[in-house]
Amino acid sequence: MKKNKLWLLLLVSALILVLAACGGSDDKGKEKETDKEGNTANNGNQSTETVSGGELVLEVLSEAVELDPHGSNDVPSNNVQANIFETLVVRNFETGEIEPLLAESWEQIDDVTLQLKLRQDVKFHDGTPFNAEAVKINLDRLLDPKVASPRATNFEPIESVTVVDEFTVDIKTKTPYGPLLAVLTHAGGYMISPEVIAKDYAEAGDDTSKLRAYVNANPVGTGFLKFDKWTPGQEIRFVKNEEYWGDKVAYDSAVFKTVPESATRAADLEVGNAQIIDPVQPTEVPLVESFANIVQQPSMSIAYVGFNAEKAPYDNAKVRLAISKAIDREEILQGVYDGFGLAAKGPLSPMIWGYSDDVTPQDSNIEEAKALLAEAGFPNGFKTTIWTNDNPQRQQIAVVLQEKLKQLNIEVTIEVMEWGAYLEKTGAGDHDMFILGWSASTGDADGALYPLFHSSDIGNNNRTRFSNPEVDKLLDEARVETDNDKRLAYYKDIQNILNVEAPAAFVYHQAYLTGVSKKITGFTIDPTGIYKIQNVKFTE
């Protein structure tokens, strides 16, 4: 099968829908699932009858770092939080439109004020009412410097949150802020029980280092699942939210198990110990397809090799660009990912609003790489280290890069770290080179570029520690611009600069590969890598 062509076909379909946009059941017993045309459908299963009850088991590579939505900004954490918490609005990735969730409607009442009307039938898991005051408490906490949320970057243009009445709230920004509605779909906008937030502040007292600890241990939201128990290093358990305001899940409980070994995950899926495994290694797809379904989803993510621009020799753009040009992206796509995904030309996935194909791409040319390194004063190369986490593909990329850079007389030592420690150390800036990814959950170029490359986010999401006044200026201007054509022009200029300045070598846009049992139906994964398990049902 031509996997890359399939990915591109899926991507083009999704992109058309995104660019066109501007802005389950709780019945007991058995039932039939039908699509919009009335045909039965269940992700390839032969049986179409579903049953209520049971425990849904997901086995994943990496454990969540933090369950406080104002905490760690990583996909494994997002995937757990997404079942407990909800945002005010949500992006429909099939249509590209932003749709109501905890907010029923909204209106831009002036250039800097967005007014939202909230649902009136929602309670948090602890019984606390969801209302305008809860929204204010959450957004104020997110932006509280003492909380030091790594997710605050996209929300920083917010100046104030005002309670108009019990179910109406005004969000005022410092200047016009084009991506505000898209930003409200971000996981940083998950709503936490105000009672839990109050206890978090109270328990921390004057010790700000203890902030987020209580919420992390007691994550209480409005979502379709309620947190039950976290056994670190092993599993996180949930139970059904019987008082959920929307469609309740059909199963009784769910568990996210951390299983680092890919072969173990596959074996557990085959024998029925798990219903969903993620990720499936590209080389394992034929095996897993022999007993389960593979859900393949093009992504909005970018995998990149980052350089610490504050440390020599990576403070020299020619050194960074030389290494970028030494990387054969197509070789990595085929050799490491078995053709699943798309080789990158720059920092943005083609699925992101703001992507431009009309930019100077980061390309591969070993002779140009040698010349650039000589111009930078390193004709004989140097010694360096590259860090990665316990992701098998990233480790393989590190080995490929280690071999490639021998052609530039660069001697590379590889260091592999556990996920949580890896995020902490790269955030501290102790690295030379590192391999990481970014998924822009807002679907907007601001969410893909500002956190990674604006100098104000150094030490947080900007792990390359890249600082460029022109990029900062363009990113700031794109944020306050409300004319989409002008915003697109800003992002085109930014992409061109980043491809040449090369704070990172942009390598690959992932295709998510998830193994799904033929005994469940209703599972999907969105282009940001978040599992959608609300509509999952067991089949007979």
SVG drawing of the C-alpha trace seen along z (x, -y; Angstrom):
<svg xmlns="http://www.w3.org/2000/svg" viewBox="-32 -48 71 62">
<polyline fill="none" stroke="black" stroke-width="0.4" points="0.0,0.0 1.2,-3.5 1.0,-4.9 2.3,-8.4 -0.2,-8.8 -3.0,-7.8 -1.8,-10.3 -1.7,-13.1 -5.2,-12.2 -6.5,-12.4 -4.6,-15.6 -5.9,-17.4 -9.5,-16.4 -9.1,-17.7 -7.3,-20.9 -10.1,-21.8 -12.5,-21.6 -10.4,-23.6 -9.7,-26.4 -13.4,-26.6 -14.1,-27.6 -13.8,-31.1 -13.7,-31.0 -23.1,-8.9 -25.9,-7.5 -26.6,-6.5 -29.3,-3.9 -28.9,-0.6 -28.7,2.7 -28.0,3.4 -28.3,1.0 -27.3,0.6 -24.9,-2.1 -25.7,-3.9 -24.0,-6.5 -25.7,-9.5 -27.0,-7.4 -28.5,-4.8 -25.9,-2.1 -24.5,-0.2 -20.8,-1.1 -18.3,-0.1 -14.7,-0.8 -14.4,2.5 -16.1,4.9 -18.3,7.6 -20.7,7.3 -22.6,4.1 -24.4,4.7 -23.1,2.8 -23.4,3.4 -23.4,1.1 -20.8,1.4 -17.3,2.7 -13.9,1.1 -12.1,-0.6 -8.3,0.0 -5.9,-2.2 -2.2,-1.3 0.1,-4.2 3.8,-4.8 4.2,-7.8 2.6,-8.7 0.9,-12.1 3.2,-14.6 0.5,-16.6 -3.3,-16.5 -3.7,-20.2 -4.7,-21.8 -2.7,-24.8 0.4,-22.6 2.6,-20.7 1.9,-21.4 2.4,-18.0 0.2,-15.6 0.2,-12.6 -1.1,-15.0 -3.7,-16.5 -4.9,-13.0 -5.8,-12.3 -7.2,-15.7 -9.4,-15.7 -11.7,-13.2 -12.0,-15.1 -12.2,-18.7 -13.9,-20.7 -13.3,-24.0 -15.8,-26.8 -15.7,-26.1 -14.2,-23.3 -12.9,-22.9 -14.7,-20.4 -11.8,-19.1 -14.1,-17.6 -15.6,-21.0 -12.8,-23.2 -15.5,-25.3 -15.4,-26.3 -18.5,-25.0 -20.2,-25.5 -19.3,-23.3 -19.5,-24.9 -20.4,-28.2 -23.6,-28.1 -22.9,-31.2 -20.6,-34.2 -20.4,-37.6 -17.5,-40.0 -19.1,-43.1 -16.1,-45.4 -12.6,-45.0 -11.3,-43.8 -14.3,-42.2 -15.7,-38.8 -18.9,-38.0 -19.9,-34.4 -23.3,-33.0 -22.8,-29.8 -24.7,-26.6 -27.0,-26.7 -27.2,-22.9 -23.6,-22.1 -22.0,-21.1 -18.5,-20.1 -17.9,-16.6 -17.9,-17.8 -21.3,-19.4 -20.0,-23.0 -22.1,-24.9 -20.5,-25.9 -21.1,-29.6 -19.5,-32.9 -17.7,-33.2 -16.1,-29.8 -14.8,-31.0 -13.3,-34.1 -11.7,-32.2 -10.2,-29.7 -8.8,-32.3 -7.5,-34.5 -5.6,-31.5 -4.2,-30.5 -2.8,-34.0 -1.6,-34.3 2.2,-34.6 2.5,-32.8 0.9,-29.7 3.5,-29.9 1.4,-28.0 3.3,-26.9 0.0,-27.1 -0.5,-30.8 1.4,-32.0 -1.6,-31.9 -3.9,-33.5 -1.5,-36.4 -3.3,-39.0 -6.3,-38.7 -6.5,-41.9 -9.6,-41.1 -12.5,-38.7 -15.8,-40.2 -18.9,-38.5 -21.8,-40.2 -24.5,-37.9 -24.6,-34.3 -24.2,-32.8 -22.6,-35.7 -18.9,-36.5 -16.9,-39.1 -13.3,-38.4 -11.4,-41.6 -8.0,-41.6 -5.3,-44.3 -5.4,-44.8 -7.4,-43.1 -6.5,-39.4 -7.3,-37.5 -6.9,-34.0 -8.8,-34.4 -11.7,-32.1 -9.3,-29.4 -7.2,-29.9 -10.2,-29.1 -10.3,-25.6 -6.8,-25.0 -6.3,-22.7 -5.2,-25.7 -8.8,-26.7 -10.1,-23.6 -12.5,-24.5 -11.5,-23.4 -13.9,-23.4 -13.5,-26.7 -13.7,-24.8 -10.6,-22.8 -8.8,-26.0 -9.6,-27.7 -8.1,-24.7 -5.1,-24.7 -4.3,-28.3 -5.1,-27.7 -2.9,-24.6 0.0,-26.3 -0.2,-29.4 2.8,-31.6 4.8,-28.8 4.2,-29.3 6.2,-26.1 3.2,-24.1 0.7,-25.7 -0.9,-23.2 -0.2,-20.3 -3.8,-20.0 -5.4,-20.3 -2.9,-17.8 -4.0,-15.3 -7.7,-16.2 -8.5,-17.0 -12.2,-18.0 -13.8,-19.1 -17.2,-18.9 -16.2,-16.1 -17.8,-12.8 -15.4,-10.9 -14.4,-11.5 -10.9,-11.0 -10.6,-7.9 -7.0,-7.1 -3.4,-7.6 -0.8,-5.0 2.4,-6.8 4.3,-4.8 1.4,-2.4 -2.0,-3.7 -4.6,-6.5 -8.2,-5.4 -11.6,-7.0 -15.2,-6.3 -18.3,-7.2 -19.8,-10.6 -23.4,-9.6 -24.4,-13.3 -22.8,-14.4 -24.8,-17.2 -24.3,-15.7 -24.3,-12.2 -23.0,-9.8 -20.4,-7.1 -21.6,-3.5 -18.8,-1.9 -18.5,-2.0 -14.8,-2.9 -11.6,-3.6 -7.9,-3.2 -4.8,-4.7 -2.0,-2.2 1.7,-3.2 3.3,-0.4 6.6,-1.5 7.3,1.7 5.6,1.6 5.5,5.4 3.8,5.7 1.1,3.2 0.5,5.1 0.3,8.5 -2.2,7.1 -4.4,5.7 -4.3,9.1 -5.4,11.1 -8.0,8.5 -6.1,7.0 -6.4,3.6 -8.8,2.2 -6.7,-0.8 -2.9,-1.0 -0.9,-4.1 1.4,-4.4 1.7,-1.5 5.2,-1.4 5.2,-1.8 7.0,1.5 4.3,3.2 1.3,2.1 1.0,5.3 1.2,7.4 -1.4,5.4 -3.7,5.2 -3.9,9.0 -5.9,9.0 -7.1,5.4 -7.9,2.1 -5.3,-0.6 -6.6,-4.2 -4.4,-6.5 -4.8,-10.2 -2.8,-13.0 -1.6,-15.5 -1.0,-19.2 2.2,-18.3 5.8,-19.0 8.8,-16.8 12.0,-18.8 15.6,-18.7 16.1,-21.8 19.3,-23.7 20.2,-25.6 20.7,-29.0 22.2,-30.5 25.1,-28.0 28.1,-27.9 28.3,-26.8 24.5,-26.9 24.4,-30.6 25.6,-30.7 22.8,-30.4 25.2,-28.9 26.0,-26.0 22.3,-25.4 21.4,-25.6 24.4,-23.3 23.0,-20.6 19.5,-21.1 20.9,-20.6 22.6,-17.4 19.3,-15.9 17.6,-13.8 14.0,-14.2 12.7,-11.7 15.1,-9.1 13.9,-9.5 10.2,-9.3 10.8,-6.1 13.4,-4.5 12.1,-5.4 8.4,-5.9 7.9,-3.4 6.3,-6.1 3.6,-7.1 3.4,-10.9 4.9,-13.7 8.4,-15.2 8.5,-18.7 9.4,-21.8 9.2,-24.2 7.6,-24.7 4.0,-24.4 1.9,-21.3 -0.1,-21.9 -3.2,-21.3 -2.4,-24.5 -4.2,-27.7 -1.4,-30.1 0.7,-27.4 2.3,-28.6 3.8,-26.4 5.3,-29.5 8.3,-29.8 12.0,-28.8 12.0,-25.3 14.5,-23.7 16.1,-21.2 18.8,-18.6 22.2,-19.3 25.4,-17.8 27.8,-19.9 26.1,-23.2 26.1,-21.9 29.9,-21.5 30.4,-25.0 28.2,-26.6 30.1,-24.9 33.4,-26.1 32.0,-29.6 31.0,-29.4 34.6,-28.6 34.2,-24.8 35.7,-23.2 36.9,-20.3 33.6,-19.9 33.1,-19.6 31.8,-17.4 28.2,-17.7 25.3,-15.8 21.8,-15.2 19.0,-14.5 15.8,-12.5 13.2,-10.8 12.0,-7.2 10.2,-7.5 11.6,-4.8 11.3,-6.9 13.1,-9.8 15.9,-7.5 16.2,-6.2 16.3,-9.8 19.1,-10.5 21.1,-7.5 20.5,-8.6 21.6,-12.1 24.7,-10.8 25.7,-8.9 24.9,-11.8 26.9,-14.4 30.0,-12.3 30.1,-13.7 30.6,-17.1 33.2,-15.8 30.6,-16.4 30.9,-13.7 27.5,-13.2 26.8,-11.5 23.2,-10.4 21.4,-10.7 18.0,-9.2 15.8,-10.4 12.4,-9.6 9.6,-11.9 9.1,-14.0 12.8,-14.5 13.3,-15.3 10.8,-18.1 12.3,-19.6 15.8,-19.5 15.1,-20.9 13.1,-23.6 16.0,-24.5 18.3,-25.0 21.0,-22.5 21.0,-20.8 23.0,-21.2 20.6,-19.5 17.3,-17.8 14.5,-16.0 10.9,-17.0 7.5,-17.6 4.8,-20.2 1.1,-19.9 -0.8,-23.1 -4.2,-22.2 -5.7,-25.6 -5.2,-24.8 -3.9,-28.4 -0.4,-29.4 -0.2,-31.6 -0.5,-28.5 2.1,-26.7 4.8,-29.5 4.4,-31.9 5.1,-29.5 8.0,-27.8 9.9,-30.9 8.9,-34.1 11.6,-35.2 9.1,-35.8 8.5,-32.1 12.2,-31.1 12.4,-28.7 8.9,-27.5 7.8,-26.2 10.7,-28.0 13.2,-25.2 15.6,-26.3 16.0,-29.6 15.7,-31.4 15.5,-35.2 15.0,-37.2 13.6,-40.7 12.1,-40.5 10.3,-37.2 9.1,-38.6 7.8,-41.7 6.0,-39.7 4.5,-37.3 3.2,-40.2 1.7,-42.0 0.0,-38.8 -1.6,-38.4 -3.3,-41.9 -4.2,-41.8 -7.8,-40.8 -7.6,-40.9 -6.9,-37.2 -5.1,-38.1 -2.7,-40.3 -2.1,-37.6 -1.3,-35.1 1.3,-37.5 2.9,-37.8 3.1,-34.1 4.6,-33.6 7.4,-36.0 7.9,-34.2 8.2,-30.8 10.8,-32.1 12.9,-33.6 12.7,-30.4 13.7,-28.2 16.9,-30.2 17.7,-31.1 17.0,-27.4 16.4,-27.5 15.3,-24.0 15.6,-21.5 12.0,-20.8 11.8,-17.1 8.4,-15.4 4.7,-15.8 3.5,-12.7 0.7,-10.4 -0.8,-9.0 -1.1,-5.2 -3.4,-3.8 -4.3,-0.1 -8.0,0.5 -9.7,3.7 -12.4,5.1 -14.5,5.5 -15.1,1.7 -16.6,-1.0 -16.7,-4.8 -13.0,-5.5 -11.2,-8.3 -8.1,-10.5 -8.0,-14.1 -5.2,-15.9 -3.6,-17.1 -3.2,-13.5 -6.0,-13.6 -8.0,-10.4 -11.8,-10.7 -13.3,-8.0 -16.6,-9.5 -18.5,-7.5 -16.7,-4.2 -18.9,-1.2 -18.1,2.5 -19.5,4.9 -20.7,8.4"/>
</svg>
